[in-house]
Amino acid sequence: MADNHSSNFVKILREIADELKLEIRDYSSDWAFRLSDGKKQVYIVGYQFPLNSSTAREICQDKALASEILTDMGIPNVVHTFLPAPEIAGYMDTEDPEEVFRRIILTSPYAVVKDNYGTGGHRVYRVRTLPEFREVMSQLMERTRAACISPYYEIDEEYRIVLLQGKPMLTLRKERASVTGDGQRSVKELIPEELREKSYIRDMEQELLLYVPAEGEKVRLNWKHNLGQGAEGVRVTDPKLLKKLHPLAKRAAEAVNADFLSVDVIRADGKYLVLEMNGGVMMEHFSGQNEECRKIAKRIYKKAVRLLLTD
């Protein structure tokens, strides 16, 4: 296993342990840590803090289950439908995956198919034909025990709200990487050299790469908003917008009984919808943007650590 000691999270966690005078031990190449104040010890695994119950963590990890719960609780969300692997489908009362796809594609330009337990925008696909759907499902079933499917939304904005014990600690707008046209060069020619080998650039459709945007026209380089795939986290401070985002995020957290999580919310067609919830609070890319972002991430993690060791 590769050593993880260079990650922002690991460095921040070690600094916190030093400042709070905690003993810190690492395991599995810095994937897990034990923190102790001499009276109490706690474990942090990945980005999972034991402030959430095991069931809350499982719900947040399971996109289809989380969506089903939110829907049952009347909380607006992007509906994800569970698509089990063939070997377990026989034990479950689930709809035929191809029928689900056909129903979605009747009213949506695409269906979004993803690993039901994935993170970071990896193994997330946008499909519009049955052959494409079958190919993607075949790829996913080689890597995971279940996928999920949802309608595609033309997202105006996507946000991430980090909550600790029901209190919003950080609200970000995910600004996707883009280029601005000059009326002469194609999108491919406008892409900076340092981005050209990024996976999301290599996956761009040829038609878009050859497109020549007008002068001043902005073209997004990725349909996904993941911070690990080129997007930048921009802090949201507008009180009017926060009043729309925070109540929805709080309702989602309360619905699954999670105390430390991030909630992703999209704005599409004038509506605000919960997209996903993450029980592991990852601020790796945000904390690496600049020193101020690092301080914010550290402050949030430090509060979480203090709570863990409070009797």
C-alpha positions, -999 to +999 in steps of 0.1 A: +000+000+000+013+034-010+023+058+019-003+085+025+018+107+047+019+136+022-018+142+021-032+175+035-055+156+058-027+136+074-005+166+079-034+185+094-044+157+117-008+154+130-007+191+137-040+189+156-026+160+177+005+181+185-015+212+194-039+193+216-011+172+231-025+139+220-007+107+213-012+098+177-004+064+161-009+056+124-018+023+107-021+010+072+002+036+057-016+065+073-051+053+063-061+049+100-051+067+132-055+063+169-057+094+190-054+094+228-054+120+255-043+094+281-079+088+293-098+081+261-088+068+227-105+071+194-099+058+158-102+077+126-103+056+095-100+072+061-121+104+065-145+087+088-148+101+123-167+080+149-191+109+156-216+091+133-231+058+142-223+028+120-258+029+105-255+066+096-222+059+079-237+030+059-266+051+048-244+079+036-222+055+017-252+038+000-265+064-025-297+045-034-306+039+003-299+075+012-321+087-016-349+063-006-348+076+030-348+112+019-377+106-005-397+089+023-390+119+046-402+143+020-368+159+014-361+170-022-333+149-038-320+134-070-337+100-069-312+072-072-325+037-079-306+006-067-292-018-094-278-049-077-252-072-093-267-103-109-255-127-082-275-109-055-304-096-076-323-129-072-324-123-034-340-089-038-373-075-050-359-050-075-370-038-109-353-049-140-323-025-146-331-020-183-367-011-175-355+015-150-332+029-177-360+030-203-383+049-179-356+075-170-346+081-206-382+089-216-380+122-197-343+129-194-317+134-221-293+110-202-293+086-174-265+088-149-251+054-138-226+051-110-210+028-084-236+029-056-208+031-030-183+052-050-167+086-042-149+114-059-169+111-092-151+079-101-170+053-120-198+078-129-212+076-164-237+095-185-255+073-210-283+078-235-287+045-253-294+009-242-261-004-256-243+023-237-262+014-205-254-023-209-217-016-215-214+007-184-233-018-163-209-046-174-179-024-164-194-015-131-203-050-121-167-060-125-157-035-098-187-033-074-216-053-060-242-027-069-247+003-091-274+030-090-291+051-117-307+085-117-320+111-142-295+136-156-299+172-145-284+202-163-269+216-131-268+253-128-247+251-096-236+225-071-228+231-035-212+213-006-222+219+030-201+205+058-221+200+090-210+192+126-237+183+150-263+200+129-243+233+125-231+243+090-193+248+092-185+254+056-205+260+024-188+257-010-199+263-045-181+238-069-167+259-097-159+235-126-127+240-147-134+260-179-118+278-208-128+311-223-131+314-261-112+338-283-132+332-314-103+315-331-090+285-312-109+252-304-116+241-269-088+215-273-063+243-282-075+265-253-070+238-226-038+246-206-010+222-210-010+212-173-046+199-176-044+179-208-035+146-192-062+148-166-087+119-169-117+142-173-100+159-202-091+126-219-128+116-215-142+147-232-163+142-263-144+149-296-172+172-308-167+195-278-129+194-281-132+206-317-157+233-309-145+269-314-162+291-288-169+327-295-148+354-279-156+356-242-177+324-242-170+301-213-169+264-219-170+239-190-144+211-193-162+185-172-199+178-167-190+166-132-186+190-103-162+169-082-134+188-064-110+160-073-118+163-110-109+199-117-135+219-098-125+245-073-143+250-040-155+287-037-169+297-003-205+308-003-212+338+020-244+352+005-270+352+033-299+347+010-283+317-007-273+302+027-309+304+039-318+282+010-290+257+013-286+253+051-321+242+060-321+215+033-287+202+043-297+201+080-329+182+071-308+156+052-284+152+081-312+148+106-330+123+084-301+099+086-289+108+122-255+119+111-234+143+132-204+149+109-209+148+072-210+168+040-242+172+020-240+179-018-269+201-031-276+210-067-296+238-082-314+227-114-345+240-131-349+265-103-350+237-076-326+228-048-321+190-045-298+169-023-275+150-046-255+129-022-243+127+014-208+118+025-202+104+060-164+108+055-157+145+055-130+150+029-115+184+024-083+173+007-086+194-024-102+224-007-075+226+020-048+225-008-062+255-027-046+282-005-036+288+031-069+303+041-087+272+029-063+250+049-070+270+081-107+265+076-104+228+071-081+225+101-105+244+123-133+221+114-113+189+119-100+202+152-135+208+165-144+173+155-114+158+173-122+178+204-158+164+203-144+128+200-124+132+232-151+150+252-167+127+278 
